[in-house]
Amino acid sequence: MQMSDVDTLDGARTWWVPAVTAPMRDWAGMPGCRRGARFLIDEESLRPARDNYPLFENRIDCLQWIMAHRTALVRTAPDANVAPVSLAHWLLGIEG
């Protein structure tokens, strides 16, 4: 899913995405970023990004996707916790 397509989603549903927060400034997962920068995970490269993210209809499916890709995510998002979050909450900057 591309960020430009968000407005096409059914707003009555909760959509889930894998997200990560940079644990430090100039984090290896996203060089040059600030500590606390928020990213989604790119569906193809499995790297922190803000576009091309997988979208799930429920939290369990998102968590299963994260677990299925955990080995690569440890490599592409080192020292950070990749977690399922509500896309609406992520867009609004709300934790959880």
C-alpha positions as CSV (number, residue, x, y, z in Angstrom):
1,M,0.0,0.0,0.0
2,Q,1.2,3.5,-0.8
3,M,0.6,6.4,1.5
4,S,-1.2,8.2,-1.3
5,D,-3.8,5.5,-1.4
6,V,-4.8,5.8,2.3
7,D,-7.9,7.8,1.5
8,T,-9.3,4.9,-0.5
9,L,-9.5,2.7,2.6
10,D,-12.8,2.0,4.4
11,G,-12.6,4.4,7.3
12,A,-15.1,2.3,9.3
13,R,-12.5,-0.5,9.6
14,T,-9.3,-0.7,11.7
15,W,-6.3,-1.4,9.4
16,W,-3.1,-2.8,10.9
17,V,0.5,-2.2,9.7
18,P,4.0,-3.3,11.0
19,A,5.7,-0.2,12.5
20,V,8.9,0.6,14.2
21,T,10.4,3.6,16.1
22,A,14.0,4.5,15.8
23,P,15.7,3.7,19.1
24,M,18.5,6.2,18.6
25,R,19.7,9.1,16.4
26,D,21.3,8.0,13.1
27,W,19.9,4.5,13.6
28,A,21.4,1.7,11.5
29,G,17.9,0.8,10.2
30,M,17.5,4.3,8.8
31,P,20.8,6.3,8.8
32,G,20.4,10.0,9.3
33,C,17.1,9.7,11.2
34,R,16.4,11.3,14.6
35,R,15.7,9.2,17.8
36,G,12.0,8.5,18.0
37,A,11.3,8.7,14.2
38,R,8.4,6.5,13.3
39,F,8.4,4.2,10.2
40,L,6.4,1.5,8.6
41,I,8.0,-1.6,7.2
42,D,8.4,-1.9,3.4
43,E,6.6,-5.0,2.2
44,E,9.4,-6.0,-0.2
45,S,12.7,-4.8,1.2
46,L,11.5,-5.3,4.9
47,R,13.3,-2.1,5.7
48,P,11.9,0.9,7.6
49,A,10.0,3.2,5.2
50,R,6.9,5.3,4.9
51,D,5.5,3.7,1.7
52,N,4.9,0.3,0.2
53,Y,3.8,-1.3,3.5
54,P,1.7,-4.4,4.0
55,L,-1.9,-3.8,5.2
56,F,-3.8,-6.2,7.3
57,E,-7.5,-6.5,8.3
58,N,-6.7,-7.6,11.8
59,R,-3.9,-7.4,14.4
60,I,-3.3,-11.2,14.4
61,D,-2.5,-11.3,10.7
62,C,-0.1,-8.4,11.0
63,L,1.6,-10.1,14.0
64,Q,1.9,-13.3,12.0
65,W,3.5,-11.5,9.1
66,I,6.0,-9.9,11.5
67,M,6.8,-13.3,13.0
68,A,7.2,-14.9,9.6
69,H,9.8,-12.2,8.7
70,R,11.4,-11.8,12.1
71,T,14.9,-13.0,11.0
72,A,15.0,-10.4,8.2
73,L,13.5,-7.7,10.4
74,V,16.2,-8.2,13.0
75,R,18.7,-7.4,10.3
76,T,16.9,-4.5,8.6
77,A,15.5,-2.9,11.8
78,P,18.3,-3.7,14.4
79,D,17.7,-3.0,18.1
80,A,14.1,-2.0,17.5
81,N,10.8,-3.6,18.2
82,V,8.6,-4.1,15.0
83,A,5.0,-4.2,16.2
84,P,1.5,-4.3,14.7
85,V,-0.2,-0.9,15.1
86,S,-3.4,0.6,13.9
87,L,-2.7,2.6,10.7
88,A,-5.1,5.4,11.9
89,H,-3.2,5.7,15.2
90,W,0.1,5.7,13.3
91,L,-1.0,8.4,11.0
92,L,-2.1,10.5,13.9
93,G,1.0,9.9,16.0
94,I,-0.9,8.1,18.7
95,E,0.9,5.3,20.6
96,G,-0.6,1.9,20.6
